[in-house]
Amino acid sequence: MTTTAGARAVRGGTSDRPARPGFLLLGGVQTTLVFTLASLAVPLPRIGTEFRLDRAELILLSAAYGLSFAGLLLLGGRLADRFGGRRTLTAGLLLFGAASAAAPLAPGYGALLAARFGQGVGAALVAPAAMAVLRALFPEPAAYGRAMATWGGLSVLGATAGNLLSGVIAAAASWRAAFAVPVAVALAALLLAPRVLPATPPGAGRSLDLPGALLATAGITLASHGLVLTDAHPWGSAPVLVPLLAGLGLLAAFGAVERRTADPLLPPDFLRDGRRALGLAAIGLTAAGTATVFVLLSLALQQQRGWSALLTSAAFVPFAVALLGAGRLAGPLIGRYGPGLVTGAGLGTAGAGLGLLAATGFETSVPYAYGLLPGLLLLPAGGALSFAGAAVLATEGVPAHRAGLAGGALNTAMELGPTVVFAVLLTLGGDAVSLAAAAALFAALAAPTALAARTHHAK
C-alpha cells in the first residue's frame, strides 16, 4: 500500500500547495509511528539478553510505547482541534524525535523504558494532528474519503515494515540502529511541514476538558498496563487487578464527567453512529490480529525453530507483498462497493488466514510453504481491505472541527485493540488456540459490518 496511490486518486487542498506532497509527508509520518510500535518485536530477545531482563520486563518494554500512545490520544485529538493541527503536529514531532534519539543511547533498561514512553507521548500528539491536517488538505468529502481509504492501510504497512526491517537492522548492526528511522522521519517532517502542509487555524472558544483528559489518560493507561501484565501474572493477582480495576473505575468516572461537560473530550453523540462504531471496532480487531501474529510467530520461529532474527524477518516478506497488492485494490473496491462491504470482506479473509495459521503455523514439522505461507498471504490481504474500509467508516461525515477527535478515536482503537484482545487471547491456552479464537472474532464482526453497509445503502 503506497501513499502515492492515494495521492494520485485525490486532488485539491485549502491553499495553493499541491495535495500530493502533503499527503506523502503525512502518510510517511503515520507509517513511521506504527513502524516504531513494531520495531522492537523481532529483536526483543536480544534486548532481553543484553539487559538481563525477565519476561515481565520485556513485556512492559514492548508495551511502553503503546501505553502512552493510547492513553493520550484523545487529549492529542482535542489539542489538535483546539490549537490547530499543524502546530500540534510540530510539537509532537519534536517530542517524538527527541525521545527516538535518546532511545539508542540508553545505557540500561530504565532509560530505554523512559524513552519508549516518551516516544508514545509524542506519537499521541502527532497521529490525531496529522489527520486534522489531512482533513484541511482535502476539504471535499469525496476527496477526503478516497484519501482515508489509503490512510487506513498505512498502519498495517508500518507494522509490517517494523517487523521486516527491525530484523534486518538487528542482524546487520544493532537493535539500537532501528531508532534512526523515526529520528530521520521526524527531522524531515519538521523541515518540510511548513512548505507542503496547510496552516490549520485553532478552534476558537474550545475548552480542553482537562478533567476528562486526565481521567481518560489515567484510565486507559492503567487498564492497559493491567492487561499487559496478564501474560506474566495470573488475572487474580495484585499486579493485574490493581491497575486494571483502578483504570476501569477511572474510565467509568470519565463517562460520567463527559455527560455533564458542555464541551466534552469525547462527545457521546460521536459513537452513536453505528457505522462509525463498527469501523472503530474493525480497526481495533484488525490491529489486534496482526499484532498477535507478529508477536507469536516471531517468538515461535526464533525459540521453537531456532531461526535467526534475519530469517524471521524474511518469513514475513510474502506478508508485505500481499499487503501492498491488496492495498492498491482497496480504494477502487471501496469506491465501487462501499466501505462497509469491503471491510466485511476484509475481516472474513483475514479471519481465514488466522484460522490457517492456527491450524498449521506452529507445527515445527510442517514446512513453511504449507504451514505458514497460506495464512501469511490471506491475513494481510484481508487486513489491508479491512483497515482501508474501516478508516472510511470511522471518519465518514466527521466535520472539520472534529477532525482531531476522529484521529484520536481511530488511533485509540488501533492501539487499544492489540492490548485488550491480545491479553484476553493469551488466557485461552496455547498460541494456536489464541489465533483460532481471533479468527472466530473476525468472522463474528464481518457479518454485521457487511449487513450494516447494505442497510445504509438501502436507505
Secondary structure, DSSP 8 states (H G I E B T S, - for coil): --HHHHHHH----SSSS-HHHHHHHHHHHHHHHHHHHHTTTTTHHHHHHHHT--HHHHHHHHHHHHHHHHHHHHHHHHHHHHH-HHHHHHHHHHHHHHHHHHGGG--SHHHHHHHHHHHHHHHHHHHHHHHHHHHHH--SHHHHHHHHHHHTTHHHHHHHHHHHHHHHHHHHS-GGGGGHHHHHHHHHHHHHHHHHS------TT----HHHHHHHHHHHHHHHHHHHGGGTS-TTSHHHHHHHHHHHHHHHHHHHHHHH-SS-SS-GGGG-SHHHHHHHHHHHHHHHHHHHHHHHHHHHHHHTS---HHHHHHHTHHHHHHHHHHHHHHHHHHHHH-HHHHHHHHHHHHHHHHHHHHHHTT-TTS-HHHHTHHHHHHHHHHHHHHHHHHHHHHHTT--GGGHHHHHHHHHHHHHHHHHHHHHHHHTTSSHHHHHHHHHHHHHHHHHHHHHHHHHHHH-
